């Protein structure tokens, strides 16, 4: 069973330290998969993107799964697309994850 984490509206450098601790605790100590709900995210910076990439990479190395539920706002999707992190056709969490995984594999 996966632990669900709902990301807050601002997924930026000043807001990710606590989340990083929660992610690590879930993956390392509780050995659970993660389900990340992106529906509340209105703002993300490069630190937030990097955290998602590191999370996917670390989880894969531990044999754990990270899934994404819902998608971020249209504005955030545009930033991901303009930054080259995802393709313009991302409509759901599964495609979002696939595009991010392609960056680290």
Buried (B, 14 or more C-beta within 10 A) or exposed (E): EBBEBEBBEBBBEEBBEEBEEEBEEBBEEEEBBBBBBBEBBEBBBEBBBEBBBEBBBBBBEEEBBBBBBBBBBEEBBEBBBEEEBBEEEBEEBEBBBBBBBEBEE
